Every structure is written in C-alpha cells, then in structure tokens.
Amino acid sequence: MLAEVAATDISLVRNPQGLNQTVAVAVEGAKTAKAARAQLEKSTGKSVVNASSAKAIGARQLLGKKKS
C-alpha cells in the first residue's frame, strides 16, 4: 500500500507524460516503499511481511494500551 501512495504523490509532483515516465514513477514509488520497509525491519528487528490479513493487522494493539 505504501508503494501506491508514494507513486501517487510522486506522480502528482512530476505529472508524468506517457508510459515510460509513468513506469519510472511507479518504480520510484516501489523503491521508496522498499526502503521504508527495510528501515522498519532494521528498527524493530523483525520482518514486517507475514501471513496476517490486513484486518488482523489493523486490530493489533500496542502493548500496555487499552481500547477505549
């Protein structure tokens, strides 16, 4: 999902014309998301890619926090 958001933001700034420029924006968005994932994994010490569904991930809570 981050790759899509990054590519959209880059596209809004650069306003690509044609397929080649659009592909370049998509590739840059993917590289941005990959770098963010690598940094998060380095910071947490664990992989962010797993078999959990998006619904299950959204339901996670931080330890020590109670639902209001």
mmCIF file of the N, C-alpha and C atoms, coordinates in Angstrom:
data_MODEL
# 
_entry.id   MODEL 
# 
loop_
_atom_site.group_PDB 
_atom_site.id 
_atom_site.type_symbol 
_atom_site.label_atom_id 
_atom_site.label_alt_id 
_atom_site.label_comp_id 
_atom_site.label_asym_id 
_atom_site.label_entity_id 
_atom_site.label_seq_id 
_atom_site.pdbx_PDB_ins_code 
_atom_site.Cartn_x 
_atom_site.Cartn_y 
_atom_site.Cartn_z 
_atom_site.occupancy 
_atom_site.B_iso_or_equiv 
_atom_site.pdbx_formal_charge 
_atom_site.auth_seq_id 
_atom_site.auth_comp_id 
_atom_site.auth_asym_id 
_atom_site.auth_atom_id 
_atom_site.pdbx_PDB_model_num 
ATOM 1   N N  . MET A 1 1  ? 0.814   -1.181  0.000   1.00 0.00 ? 1  MET A N  1 
ATOM 2   C CA . MET A 1 1  ? 0.000   0.000   0.000   1.00 0.00 ? 1  MET A CA 1 
ATOM 3   C C  . MET A 1 1  ? 0.868   1.259   0.000   1.00 0.00 ? 1  MET A C  1 
ATOM 4   N N  . LEU A 1 2  ? 1.984   1.224   0.698   1.00 0.00 ? 2  LEU A N  1 
ATOM 5   C CA . LEU A 1 2  ? 2.875   2.382   0.730   1.00 0.00 ? 2  LEU A CA 1 
ATOM 6   C C  . LEU A 1 2  ? 3.413   2.698   -0.661  1.00 0.00 ? 2  LEU A C  1 
ATOM 7   N N  . ALA A 1 3  ? 3.700   1.674   -1.453  1.00 0.00 ? 3  ALA A N  1 
ATOM 8   C CA . ALA A 1 3  ? 4.219   1.899   -2.803  1.00 0.00 ? 3  ALA A CA 1 
ATOM 9   C C  . ALA A 1 3  ? 3.218   2.686   -3.649  1.00 0.00 ? 3  ALA A C  1 
ATOM 10  N N  . GLU A 1 4  ? 1.946   2.352   -3.514  1.00 0.00 ? 4  GLU A N  1 
ATOM 11  C CA . GLU A 1 4  ? 0.916   3.044   -4.282  1.00 0.00 ? 4  GLU A CA 1 
ATOM 12  C C  . GLU A 1 4  ? 0.792   4.505   -3.860  1.00 0.00 ? 4  GLU A C  1 
ATOM 13  N N  . VAL A 1 5  ? 0.830   4.740   -2.557  1.00 0.00 ? 5  VAL A N  1 
ATOM 14  C CA . VAL A 1 5  ? 0.731   6.109   -2.048  1.00 0.00 ? 5  VAL A CA 1 
ATOM 15  C C  . VAL A 1 5  ? 1.945   6.917   -2.489  1.00 0.00 ? 5  VAL A C  1 
ATOM 16  N N  . ALA A 1 6  ? 3.123   6.320   -2.380  1.00 0.00 ? 6  ALA A N  1 
ATOM 17  C CA . ALA A 1 6  ? 4.343   7.015   -2.793  1.00 0.00 ? 6  ALA A CA 1 
ATOM 18  C C  . ALA A 1 6  ? 4.304   7.335   -4.284  1.00 0.00 ? 6  ALA A C  1 
ATOM 19  N N  . ALA A 1 7  ? 3.908   6.356   -5.087  1.00 0.00 ? 7  ALA A N  1 
ATOM 20  C CA . ALA A 1 7  ? 3.843   6.576   -6.541  1.00 0.00 ? 7  ALA A CA 1 
ATOM 21  C C  . ALA A 1 7  ? 2.823   7.656   -6.885  1.00 0.00 ? 7  ALA A C  1 
ATOM 22  N N  . THR A 1 8  ? 1.706   7.679   -6.189  1.00 0.00 ? 8  THR A N  1 
ATOM 23  C CA . THR A 1 8  ? 0.687   8.702   -6.444  1.00 0.00 ? 8  THR A CA 1 
ATOM 24  C C  . THR A 1 8  ? 1.221   10.088  -6.111  1.00 0.00 ? 8  THR A C  1 
ATOM 25  N N  . ASP A 1 9  ? 1.876   10.224  -4.960  1.00 0.00 ? 9  ASP A N  1 
ATOM 26  C CA . ASP A 1 9  ? 2.431   11.521  -4.577  1.00 0.00 ? 9  ASP A CA 1 
ATOM 27  C C  . ASP A 1 9  ? 3.506   11.987  -5.561  1.00 0.00 ? 9  ASP A C  1 
ATOM 28  N N  . ILE A 1 10 ? 4.377   11.071  -5.955  1.00 0.00 ? 10 ILE A N  1 
ATOM 29  C CA . ILE A 1 10 ? 5.418   11.412  -6.929  1.00 0.00 ? 10 ILE A CA 1 
ATOM 30  C C  . ILE A 1 10 ? 4.783   11.818  -8.254  1.00 0.00 ? 10 ILE A C  1 
ATOM 31  N N  . SER A 1 11 ? 3.756   11.112  -8.650  1.00 0.00 ? 11 SER A N  1 
ATOM 32  C CA . SER A 1 11 ? 3.058   11.404  -9.900  1.00 0.00 ? 11 SER A CA 1 
ATOM 33  C C  . SER A 1 11 ? 2.413   12.789  -9.879  1.00 0.00 ? 11 SER A C  1 
ATOM 34  N N  . LEU A 1 12 ? 1.845   13.162  -8.741  1.00 0.00 ? 12 LEU A N  1 
ATOM 35  C CA . LEU A 1 12 ? 1.224   14.487  -8.630  1.00 0.00 ? 12 LEU A CA 1 
ATOM 36  C C  . LEU A 1 12 ? 2.245   15.607  -8.760  1.00 0.00 ? 12 LEU A C  1 
ATOM 37  N N  . VAL A 1 13 ? 3.464   15.359  -8.277  1.00 0.00 ? 13 VAL A N  1 
ATOM 38  C CA . VAL A 1 13 ? 4.518   16.371  -8.351  1.00 0.00 ? 13 VAL A CA 1 
ATOM 39  C C  . VAL A 1 13 ? 5.113   16.435  -9.757  1.00 0.00 ? 13 VAL A C  1 
ATOM 40  N N  . ARG A 1 14 ? 5.382   15.272  -10.333 1.00 0.00 ? 14 ARG A N  1 
ATOM 41  C CA . ARG A 1 14 ? 6.082   15.220  -11.628 1.00 0.00 ? 14 ARG A CA 1 
ATOM 42  C C  . ARG A 1 14 ? 5.181   15.307  -12.845 1.00 0.00 ? 14 ARG A C  1 
ATOM 43  N N  . ASN A 1 15 ? 3.900   14.937  -12.694 1.00 0.00 ? 15 ASN A N  1 
ATOM 44  C CA . ASN A 1 15 ? 2.952   14.941  -13.802 1.00 0.00 ? 15 ASN A CA 1 
ATOM 45  C C  . ASN A 1 15 ? 3.519   14.207  -15.026 1.00 0.00 ? 15 ASN A C  1 
ATOM 46  N N  . PRO A 1 16 ? 3.724   12.891  -14.905 1.00 0.00 ? 16 PRO A N  1 
ATOM 47  C CA . PRO A 1 16 ? 4.348   12.133  -15.993 1.00 0.00 ? 16 PRO A CA 1 
ATOM 48  C C  . PRO A 1 16 ? 3.497   12.134  -17.258 1.00 0.00 ? 16 PRO A C  1 
ATOM 49  N N  . GLN A 1 17 ? 4.177   12.173  -18.378 1.00 0.00 ? 17 GLN A N  1 
ATOM 50  C CA . GLN A 1 17 ? 3.516   12.153  -19.678 1.00 0.00 ? 17 GLN A CA 1 
ATOM 51  C C  . GLN A 1 17 ? 3.949   10.900  -20.407 1.00 0.00 ? 17 GLN A C  1 
ATOM 52  N N  . GLY A 1 18 ? 3.022   10.015  -20.685 1.00 0.00 ? 18 GLY A N  1 
ATOM 53  C CA . GLY A 1 18 ? 3.347   8.812   -21.427 1.00 0.00 ? 18 GLY A CA 1 
ATOM 54  C C  . GLY A 1 18 ? 3.709   7.638   -20.533 1.00 0.00 ? 18 GLY A C  1 
ATOM 55  N N  . LEU A 1 19 ? 3.778   6.475   -21.164 1.00 0.00 ? 19 LEU A N  1 
ATOM 56  C CA . LEU A 1 19 ? 4.017   5.234   -20.446 1.00 0.00 ? 19 LEU A CA 1 
ATOM 57  C C  . LEU A 1 19 ? 5.390   5.184   -19.786 1.00 0.00 ? 19 LEU A C  1 
ATOM 58  N N  . ASN A 1 20 ? 6.421   5.585   -20.469 1.00 0.00 ? 20 ASN A N  1 
ATOM 59  C CA . ASN A 1 20 ? 7.783   5.492   -19.924 1.00 0.00 ? 20 ASN A CA 1 
ATOM 60  C C  . ASN A 1 20 ? 7.945   6.305   -18.646 1.00 0.00 ? 20 ASN A C  1 
ATOM 61  N N  . GLN A 1 21 ? 7.438   7.514   -18.641 1.00 0.00 ? 21 GLN A N  1 
ATOM 62  C CA . GLN A 1 21 ? 7.540   8.352   -17.448 1.00 0.00 ? 21 GLN A CA 1 
ATOM 63  C C  . GLN A 1 21 ? 6.669   7.799   -16.317 1.00 0.00 ? 21 GLN A C  1 
ATOM 64  N N  . THR A 1 22 ? 5.513   7.261   -16.658 1.00 0.00 ? 22 THR A N  1 
ATOM 65  C CA . THR A 1 22 ? 4.626   6.677   -15.660 1.00 0.00 ? 22 THR A CA 1 
ATOM 66  C C  . THR A 1 22 ? 5.260   5.444   -15.031 1.00 0.00 ? 22 THR A C  1 
ATOM 67  N N  . VAL A 1 23 ? 5.895   4.620   -15.840 1.00 0.00 ? 23 VAL A N  1 
ATOM 68  C CA . VAL A 1 23 ? 6.597   3.443   -15.319 1.00 0.00 ? 23 VAL A CA 1 
ATOM 69  C C  . VAL A 1 23 ? 7.724   3.873   -14.392 1.00 0.00 ? 23 VAL A C  1 
ATOM 70  N N  . ALA A 1 24 ? 8.463   4.907   -14.759 1.00 0.00 ? 24 ALA A N  1 
ATOM 71  C CA . ALA A 1 24 ? 9.561   5.394   -13.925 1.00 0.00 ? 24 ALA A CA 1 
ATOM 72  C C  . ALA A 1 24 ? 9.037   5.870   -12.566 1.00 0.00 ? 24 ALA A C  1 
ATOM 73  N N  . VAL A 1 25 ? 7.890   6.525   -12.548 1.00 0.00 ? 25 VAL A N  1 
ATOM 74  C CA . VAL A 1 25 ? 7.277   6.970   -11.296 1.00 0.00 ? 25 VAL A CA 1 
ATOM 75  C C  . VAL A 1 25 ? 6.871   5.765   -10.447 1.00 0.00 ? 25 VAL A C  1 
ATOM 76  N N  . ALA A 1 26 ? 6.293   4.753   -11.070 1.00 0.00 ? 26 ALA A N  1 
ATOM 77  C CA . ALA A 1 26 ? 5.887   3.544   -10.349 1.00 0.00 ? 26 ALA A CA 1 
ATOM 78  C C  . ALA A 1 26 ? 7.091   2.832   -9.748  1.00 0.00 ? 26 ALA A C  1 
ATOM 79  N N  . VAL A 1 27 ? 8.168   2.748   -10.487 1.00 0.00 ? 27 VAL A N  1 
ATOM 80  C CA . VAL A 1 27 ? 9.389   2.098   -9.994  1.00 0.00 ? 27 VAL A CA 1 
ATOM 81  C C  . VAL A 1 27 ? 9.954   2.884   -8.819  1.00 0.00 ? 27 VAL A C  1 
ATOM 82  N N  . GLU A 1 28 ? 9.960   4.194   -8.902  1.00 0.00 ? 28 GLU A N  1 
ATOM 83  C CA . GLU A 1 28 ? 10.465  5.009   -7.797  1.00 0.00 ? 28 GLU A CA 1 
ATOM 84  C C  . GLU A 1 28 ? 9.579   4.855   -6.555  1.00 0.00 ? 28 GLU A C  1 
ATOM 85  N N  . GLY A 1 29 ? 8.268   4.764   -6.748  1.00 0.00 ? 29 GLY A N  1 
ATOM 86  C CA . GLY A 1 29 ? 7.367   4.528   -5.620  1.00 0.00 ? 29 GLY A CA 1 
ATOM 87  C C  . GLY A 1 29 ? 7.657   3.201   -4.945  1.00 0.00 ? 29 GLY A C  1 
ATOM 88  N N  . ALA A 1 30 ? 7.928   2.172   -5.742  1.00 0.00 ? 30 ALA A N  1 
ATOM 89  C CA . ALA A 1 30 ? 8.251   0.852   -5.205  1.00 0.00 ? 30 ALA A CA 1 
ATOM 90  C C  . ALA A 1 30 ? 9.578   0.887   -4.443  1.00 0.00 ? 30 ALA A C  1 
ATOM 91  N N  . LYS A 1 31 ? 10.560  1.591   -4.974  1.00 0.00 ? 31 LYS A N  1 
ATOM 92  C CA . LYS A 1 31 ? 11.863  1.701   -4.293  1.00 0.00 ? 31 LYS A CA 1 
ATOM 93  C C  . LYS A 1 31 ? 11.714  2.446   -2.966  1.00 0.00 ? 31 LYS A C  1 
ATOM 94  N N  . THR A 1 32 ? 10.872  3.453   -2.944  1.00 0.00 ? 32 THR A N  1 
ATOM 95  C CA . THR A 1 32 ? 10.619  4.208   -1.714  1.00 0.00 ? 32 THR A CA 1 
ATOM 96  C C  . THR A 1 32 ? 9.996   3.308   -0.656  1.00 0.00 ? 32 THR A C  1 
ATOM 97  N N  . ALA A 1 33 ? 9.015   2.511   -1.051  1.00 0.00 ? 33 ALA A N  1 
ATOM 98  C CA . ALA A 1 33 ? 8.354   1.588   -0.116  1.00 0.00 ? 33 ALA A CA 1 
ATOM 99  C C  . ALA A 1 33 ? 9.321   0.517   0.370   1.00 0.00 ? 33 ALA A C  1 
ATOM 100 N N  . LYS A 1 34 ? 10.176  0.035   -0.507  1.00 0.00 ? 34 LYS A N  1 
ATOM 101 C CA . LYS A 1 34 ? 11.158  -0.987  -0.120  1.00 0.00 ? 34 LYS A CA 1 
ATOM 102 C C  . LYS A 1 34 ? 12.132  -0.431  0.913   1.00 0.00 ? 34 LYS A C  1 
ATOM 103 N N  . ALA A 1 35 ? 12.573  0.806   0.706   1.00 0.00 ? 35 ALA A N  1 
ATOM 104 C CA . ALA A 1 35 ? 13.497  1.431   1.655   1.00 0.00 ? 35 ALA A CA 1 
ATOM 105 C C  . ALA A 1 35 ? 12.823  1.634   3.014   1.00 0.00 ? 35 ALA A C  1 
ATOM 106 N N  . ALA A 1 36 ? 11.558  2.033   3.001   1.00 0.00 ? 36 ALA A N  1 
ATOM 107 C CA . ALA A 1 36 ? 10.823  2.225   4.258   1.00 0.00 ? 36 ALA A CA 1 
ATOM 108 C C  . ALA A 1 36 ? 10.654  0.896   4.987   1.00 0.00 ? 36 ALA A C  1 
ATOM 109 N N  . ARG A 1 37 ? 10.339  -0.165  4.245   1.00 0.00 ? 37 ARG A N  1 
ATOM 110 C CA . ARG A 1 37 ? 10.199  -1.487  4.851   1.00 0.00 ? 37 ARG A CA 1 
ATOM 111 C C  . ARG A 1 37 ? 11.519  -1.948  5.465   1.00 0.00 ? 37 ARG A C  1 
ATOM 112 N N  . ALA A 1 38 ? 12.606  -1.761  4.748   1.00 0.00 ? 38 ALA A N  1 
ATOM 113 C CA . ALA A 1 38 ? 13.920  -2.167  5.254   1.00 0.00 ? 38 ALA A CA 1 
ATOM 114 C C  . ALA A 1 38 ? 14.274  -1.407  6.527   1.00 0.00 ? 38 ALA A C  1 
ATOM 115 N N  . GLN A 1 39 ? 13.978  -0.122  6.565   1.00 0.00 ? 39 GLN A N  1 
ATOM 116 C CA . GLN A 1 39 ? 14.266  0.682   7.755   1.00 0.00 ? 39 GLN A CA 1 
ATOM 117 C C  . GLN A 1 39 ? 13.411  0.235   8.934   1.00 0.00 ? 39 GLN A C  1 
ATOM 118 N N  . LEU A 1 40 ? 12.138  -0.064  8.699   1.00 0.00 ? 40 LEU A N  1 
ATOM 119 C CA . LEU A 1 40 ? 11.264  -0.529  9.765   1.00 0.00 ? 40 LEU A CA 1 
ATOM 120 C C  . LEU A 1 40 ? 11.739  -1.872  10.309  1.00 0.00 ? 40 LEU A C  1 
ATOM 121 N N  . GLU A 1 41 ? 12.138  -2.777  9.420   1.00 0.00 ? 41 GLU A N  1 
ATOM 122 C CA . GLU A 1 41 ? 12.644  -4.076  9.856   1.00 0.00 ? 41 GLU A CA 1 
ATOM 123 C C  . GLU A 1 41 ? 13.941  -3.915  10.654  1.00 0.00 ? 41 GLU A C  1 
ATOM 124 N N  . LYS A 1 42 ? 14.783  -2.986  10.243  1.00 0.00 ? 42 LYS A N  1 
ATOM 125 C CA . LYS A 1 42 ? 16.025  -2.732  10.970  1.00 0.00 ? 42 LYS A CA 1 
ATOM 126 C C  . LYS A 1 42 ? 15.717  -2.165  12.355  1.00 0.00 ? 42 LYS A C  1 
ATOM 127 N N  . SER A 1 43 ? 14.748  -1.276  12.439  1.00 0.00 ? 43 SER A N  1 
ATOM 128 C CA . SER A 1 43 ? 14.401  -0.651  13.710  1.00 0.00 ? 43 SER A CA 1 
ATOM 129 C C  . SER A 1 43 ? 13.735  -1.611  14.680  1.00 0.00 ? 43 SER A C  1 
ATOM 130 N N  . THR A 1 44 ? 12.889  -2.505  14.159  1.00 0.00 ? 44 THR A N  1 
ATOM 131 C CA . THR A 1 44 ? 12.153  -3.425  15.027  1.00 0.00 ? 44 THR A CA 1 
ATOM 132 C C  . THR A 1 44 ? 12.852  -4.748  15.220  1.00 0.00 ? 44 THR A C  1 
ATOM 133 N N  . GLY A 1 45 ? 13.761  -5.103  14.313  1.00 0.00 ? 45 GLY A N  1 
ATOM 134 C CA . GLY A 1 45 ? 14.454  -6.379  14.398  1.00 0.00 ? 45 GLY A CA 1 
ATOM 135 C C  . GLY A 1 45 ? 13.617  -7.563  13.959  1.00 0.00 ? 45 GLY A C  1 
ATOM 136 N N  . LYS A 1 46 ? 12.496  -7.297  13.306  1.00 0.00 ? 46 LYS A N  1 
ATOM 137 C CA . LYS A 1 46 ? 11.671  -8.410  12.822  1.00 0.00 ? 46 LYS A CA 1 
ATOM 138 C C  . LYS A 1 46 ? 11.073  -8.060  11.467  1.00 0.00 ? 46 LYS A C  1 
ATOM 139 N N  . SER A 1 47 ? 10.680  -9.101  10.745  1.00 0.00 ? 47 SER A N  1 
ATOM 140 C CA . SER A 1 47 ? 10.119  -8.928  9.410   1.00 0.00 ? 47 SER A CA 1 
ATOM 141 C C  . SER A 1 47 ? 8.720   -8.328  9.491   1.00 0.00 ? 47 SER A C  1 
ATOM 142 N N  . VAL A 1 48 ? 8.406   -7.446  8.565   1.00 0.00 ? 48 VAL A N  1 
ATOM 143 C CA . VAL A 1 48 ? 7.059   -6.876  8.525   1.00 0.00 ? 48 VAL A CA 1 
ATOM 144 C C  . VAL A 1 48 ? 6.163   -7.648  7.560   1.00 0.00 ? 48 VAL A C  1 
ATOM 145 N N  . VAL A 1 49 ? 6.743   -8.543  6.793   1.00 0.00 ? 49 VAL A N  1 
ATOM 146 C CA . VAL A 1 49 ? 5.976   -9.357  5.857   1.00 0.00 ? 49 VAL A CA 1 
ATOM 147 C C  . VAL A 1 49 ? 5.604   -10.647 6.566   1.00 0.00 ? 49 VAL A C  1 
ATOM 148 N N  . ASN A 1 50 ? 4.292   -10.920 6.623   1.00 0.00 ? 50 ASN A N  1 
ATOM 149 C CA . ASN A 1 50 ? 3.827   -12.137 7.263   1.00 0.00 ? 50 ASN A CA 1 
ATOM 150 C C  . ASN A 1 50 ? 2.494   -12.571 6.650   1.00 0.00 ? 50 ASN A C  1 
ATOM 151 N N  . ALA A 1 51 ? 1.929   -13.626 7.177   1.00 0.00 ? 51 ALA A N  1 
ATOM 152 C CA . ALA A 1 51 ? 0.698   -14.189 6.616   1.00 0.00 ? 51 ALA A CA 1 
ATOM 153 C C  . ALA A 1 51 ? -0.570  -13.553 7.192   1.00 0.00 ? 51 ALA A C  1 
ATOM 154 N N  . SER A 1 52 ? -0.445  -12.571 8.067   1.00 0.00 ? 52 SER A N  1 
ATOM 155 C CA . SER A 1 52 ? -1.618  -11.932 8.656   1.00 0.00 ? 52 SER A CA 1 
ATOM 156 C C  . SER A 1 52 ? -2.419  -11.175 7.604   1.00 0.00 ? 52 SER A C  1 
ATOM 157 N N  . SER A 1 53 ? -3.712  -11.147 7.816   1.00 0.00 ? 53 SER A N  1 
ATOM 158 C CA . SER A 1 53 ? -4.557  -10.366 6.917   1.00 0.00 ? 53 SER A CA 1 
ATOM 159 C C  . SER A 1 53 ? -4.502  -8.898  7.333   1.00 0.00 ? 53 SER A C  1 
ATOM 160 N N  . ALA A 1 54 ? -4.884  -8.019  6.432   1.00 0.00 ? 54 ALA A N  1 
ATOM 161 C CA . ALA A 1 54 ? -4.898  -6.592  6.739   1.00 0.00 ? 54 ALA A CA 1 
ATOM 162 C C  . ALA A 1 54 ? -5.858  -6.306  7.891   1.00 0.00 ? 54 ALA A C  1 
ATOM 163 N N  . LYS A 1 55 ? -6.955  -7.034  7.963   1.00 0.00 ? 55 LYS A N  1 
ATOM 164 C CA . LYS A 1 55 ? -7.917  -6.839  9.044   1.00 0.00 ? 55 LYS A CA 1 
ATOM 165 C C  . LYS A 1 55 ? -7.288  -7.177  10.396  1.00 0.00 ? 55 LYS A C  1 
ATOM 166 N N  . ALA A 1 56 ? -6.540  -8.265  10.443  1.00 0.00 ? 56 ALA A N  1 
ATOM 167 C CA . ALA A 1 56 ? -5.887  -8.668  11.687  1.00 0.00 ? 56 ALA A CA 1 
ATOM 168 C C  . ALA A 1 56 ? -4.814  -7.661  12.084  1.00 0.00 ? 56 ALA A C  1 
ATOM 169 N N  . ILE A 1 57 ? -4.095  -7.151  11.123  1.00 0.00 ? 57 ILE A N  1 
ATOM 170 C CA . ILE A 1 57 ? -3.048  -6.172  11.415  1.00 0.00 ? 57 ILE A CA 1 
ATOM 171 C C  . ILE A 1 57 ? -3.663  -4.899  11.982  1.00 0.00 ? 57 ILE A C  1 
ATOM 172 N N  . GLY A 1 58 ? -4.783  -4.469  11.435  1.00 0.00 ? 58 GLY A N  1 
ATOM 173 C CA . GLY A 1 58 ? -5.463  -3.269  11.924  1.00 0.00 ? 58 GLY A CA 1 
ATOM 174 C C  . GLY A 1 58 ? -5.999  -3.427  13.325  1.00 0.00 ? 58 GLY A C  1 
ATOM 175 N N  . ALA A 1 59 ? -6.240  -4.662  13.749  1.00 0.00 ? 59 ALA A N  1 
ATOM 176 C CA . ALA A 1 59 ? -6.794  -4.920  15.073  1.00 0.00 ? 59 ALA A CA 1 
ATOM 177 C C  . ALA A 1 59 ? -5.729  -5.001  16.150  1.00 0.00 ? 59 ALA A C  1 
ATOM 178 N N  . ARG A 1 60 ? -4.448  -5.008  15.753  1.00 0.00 ? 60 ARG A N  1 
ATOM 179 C CA . ARG A 1 60 ? -3.372  -5.099  16.740  1.00 0.00 ? 60 ARG A CA 1 
ATOM 180 C C  . ARG A 1 60 ? -3.385  -3.879  17.661  1.00 0.00 ? 60 ARG A C  1 
ATOM 181 N N  . GLN A 1 61 ? -2.963  -4.089  18.881  1.00 0.00 ? 61 GLN A N  1 
ATOM 182 C CA . GLN A 1 61 ? -2.848  -3.004  19.835  1.00 0.00 ? 61 GLN A CA 1 
ATOM 183 C C  . GLN A 1 61 ? -1.414  -2.914  20.328  1.00 0.00 ? 61 GLN A C  1 
ATOM 184 N N  . LEU A 1 62 ? -1.016  -1.753  20.716  1.00 0.00 ? 62 LEU A N  1 
ATOM 185 C CA . LEU A 1 62 ? 0.282   -1.597  21.340  1.00 0.00 ? 62 LEU A CA 1 
ATOM 186 C C  . LEU A 1 62 ? 0.204   -2.196  22.731  1.00 0.00 ? 62 LEU A C  1 
ATOM 187 N N  . LEU A 1 63 ? 1.279   -2.836  23.140  1.00 0.00 ? 63 LEU A N  1 
ATOM 188 C CA . LEU A 1 63 ? 1.311   -3.430  24.474  1.00 0.00 ? 63 LEU A CA 1 
ATOM 189 C C  . LEU A 1 63 ? 1.113   -2.345  25.530  1.00 0.00 ? 63 LEU A C  1 
ATOM 190 N N  . GLY A 1 64 ? 0.291   -2.640  26.509  1.00 0.00 ? 64 GLY A N  1 
ATOM 191 C CA . GLY A 1 64 ? 0.064   -1.700  27.590  1.00 0.00 ? 64 GLY A CA 1 
ATOM 192 C C  . GLY A 1 64 ? -1.033  -0.705  27.321  1.00 0.00 ? 64 GLY A C  1 
ATOM 193 N N  . LYS A 1 65 ? -1.569  -0.670  26.121  1.00 0.00 ? 65 LYS A N  1 
ATOM 194 C CA . LYS A 1 65 ? -2.646  0.254   25.798  1.00 0.00 ? 65 LYS A CA 1 
ATOM 195 C C  . LYS A 1 65 ? -3.968  -0.510  25.854  1.00 0.00 ? 65 LYS A C  1 
ATOM 196 N N  . LYS A 1 66 ? -4.968  0.106   26.402  1.00 0.00 ? 66 LYS A N  1 
ATOM 197 C CA . LYS A 1 66 ? -6.296  -0.494  26.459  1.00 0.00 ? 66 LYS A CA 1 
ATOM 198 C C  . LYS A 1 66 ? -7.202  0.201   25.465  1.00 0.00 ? 66 LYS A C  1 
ATOM 199 N N  . LYS A 1 67 ? -8.120  -0.573  24.874  1.00 0.00 ? 67 LYS A N  1 
ATOM 200 C CA . LYS A 1 67 ? -9.098  0.027   23.973  1.00 0.00 ? 67 LYS A CA 1 
ATOM 201 C C  . LYS A 1 67 ? -10.041 0.921   24.768  1.00 0.00 ? 67 LYS A C  1 
ATOM 202 N N  . SER A 1 68 ? -10.402 2.029   24.185  1.00 0.00 ? 68 SER A N  1 
ATOM 203 C CA . SER A 1 68 ? -11.321 2.949   24.869  1.00 0.00 ? 68 SER A CA 1 
ATOM 204 C C  . SER A 1 68 ? -12.745 2.554   24.628  1.00 0.00 ? 68 SER A C  1 
# 
